[in-house]
Amino acid sequence: MIPAAFEYYRPKDMTGVLSLLGEHGDNARVIAGGHSLIPMMKLRMADVPHLIDLQGVGGLDDIELSANSIRIGAMVTQHDIIDHNGLASAAPILREAALQIADPQVRYMGTVGGNVANGDPGNDMPGLMQCLDATFTVVGLDGERDIPARQFYEAAYMTAREDEEVLTSITMLIPAGGYAYEKQKRKIGDYATAAAAVLLTKEGNTCKSASIAMTNLSDIPVYSEEAGAALVGSSLDDTAIKAAVTAVLGDIDPSEDNRGPVAFKKHLAGVILRRAIERAWSRA
Ligand SMILES: Cc1cc2nc3c(=O)[nH]c(=O)nc-3n(C[C@H](O)[C@H](O)[C@H](O)COP(=O)(O)OP(=O)(O)OC[C@H]3O[C@@H](n4cnc5c(N)ncnc54)[C@H](O)[C@@H]3O)c2cc1C
């Protein structure tokens, strides 16, 4: 299918983007890599009379590392994440997760900003960013504001970002300890049937902190505070892992689709989470 007709704009700066968004309101949308939006326009699931390309706007594609924090511009691609050795050594879970997104062609175009702003429950970066406790910076005509990733998602394709705001960057502290991004998909290039992002720190043989987020098991990513709490203070014995799995099963709300029935997805969520916890622990 081909998309409905649209006007195409390529402003050279954010002022131009924001003024077009202000002028056209709900009838306008920004496009980054286009690998979620264009398919939706072709399927006529998105009607975008005014398409504003961010590719001409400077300053959105940098990765900045400081002693204890990371800032990723919204137009950084998934390939850039994989390719950046400094980033991979500061936060290896980012490369591990990005390598499991789609295929190289999609990753060359798909941006981190588009992935988190889209609000697609199947996207891998939102849960990952919740696990990392990242902050999203958005800008609008009234200025900038920061929104924690854990408070960004409201429903499928509905986020705390206003239509007239553009996501400009993602920041996070450099994570400590062990990590794992575990994803189950039907085939290479597919979205997750279930995925788990886990970060753990340990002191001796005791778990000191744990952060757990799940993907594509609800209409929004699920950061499970209770699951993390079930591991803290334990030596990650079977009882603690079972308690974490039980907590996650209480937080997710999968629905039946072509990736399987609800019972299968819940079972898979437990299997994926256990694998991710065990791998993160072995690296902590
Ligand atoms: C075959 C295929 C397989 C895929 N598999 C996966 C997968 O397994 N996991 C996964 O996570 N993703 C997957 N994707 C999606 C891919 O990663 C997308 O590229 C990504 O989710 C969106 O990034 P984009 O830059 O292409 O965004 P676009 O398609 O350009 O935009 C997506 C949405 O976000 C909005 N947007 C984009 N940038 C901004 C911004 N800076 N501020 C505000 N709003 C913005 C747009 O208006 C649009 O509504 C797949 C895509 C394809 C085509």
The ligand as a Gaussian input file, in Angstrom:
#p B3LYP/6-31G(d) Opt

LIG

0 1
 C       10.777000      -4.979000      10.117000
 C       10.889000      -4.172000      11.381000
 C       11.177000      -4.838000      12.564000
 C       11.280000      -4.118000      13.742000
 N       11.576000      -4.785000      14.904000
 C       11.743000      -4.088000      16.045000
 C       12.113000      -4.740000      17.262000
 O       12.295000      -5.942000      17.329000
 N       12.247000      -3.960000      18.377000
 C       12.078000      -2.612000      18.358000
 O       12.219000      -1.973000      19.380000
 N       11.740000      -1.977000      17.216000
 C       11.569000      -2.667000      16.080000
 N       11.244000      -2.009000      14.928000
 C       10.992000      -0.559000      14.999000
 C       12.267000       0.217000      14.736000
 O       13.178000       0.002000      15.790000
 C       11.907000       1.692000      14.591000
 O       12.829000       2.278000      13.771000
 C       11.840000       2.484000      15.860000
 O       10.964000       1.918000      16.767000
 C       11.313000       3.892000      15.612000
 O       12.361000       4.700000      15.315000
 P       12.323000       5.630000      14.044000
 O       13.491000       6.538000      14.179000
 O       12.235000       4.783000      12.829000
 O       10.978000       6.446000      14.312000
 P        9.852000       6.978000      13.283000
 O        9.250000       5.825000      12.559000
 O       10.450000       8.066000      12.463000
 O        8.841000       7.575000      14.329000
 C        8.086000       6.760000      15.181000
 C        7.145000       7.624000      15.998000
 O        7.855000       8.384000      16.948000
 C        7.669000       9.777000      16.717000
 N        8.993000      10.378000      16.893000
 C       10.138000      10.018000      16.300000
 N       11.162000      10.748000      16.775000
 C       10.633000      11.595000      17.676000
 C       11.180000      12.601000      18.510000
 N       12.496000      12.877000      18.533000
 N       10.341000      13.297000      19.312000
 C        9.018000      13.021000      19.315000
 N        8.436000      12.076000      18.560000
 C        9.250000      11.368000      17.755000
 C        7.142000       9.903000      15.307000
 O        6.326000      11.061000      15.170000
 C        6.346000       8.629000      15.168000
 O        5.080000       8.792000      15.747000
 C       11.115000      -2.699000      13.740000
 C       10.820000      -2.041000      12.539000
 C       10.713000      -2.773000      11.368000
 C       10.414000      -2.021000      10.105000

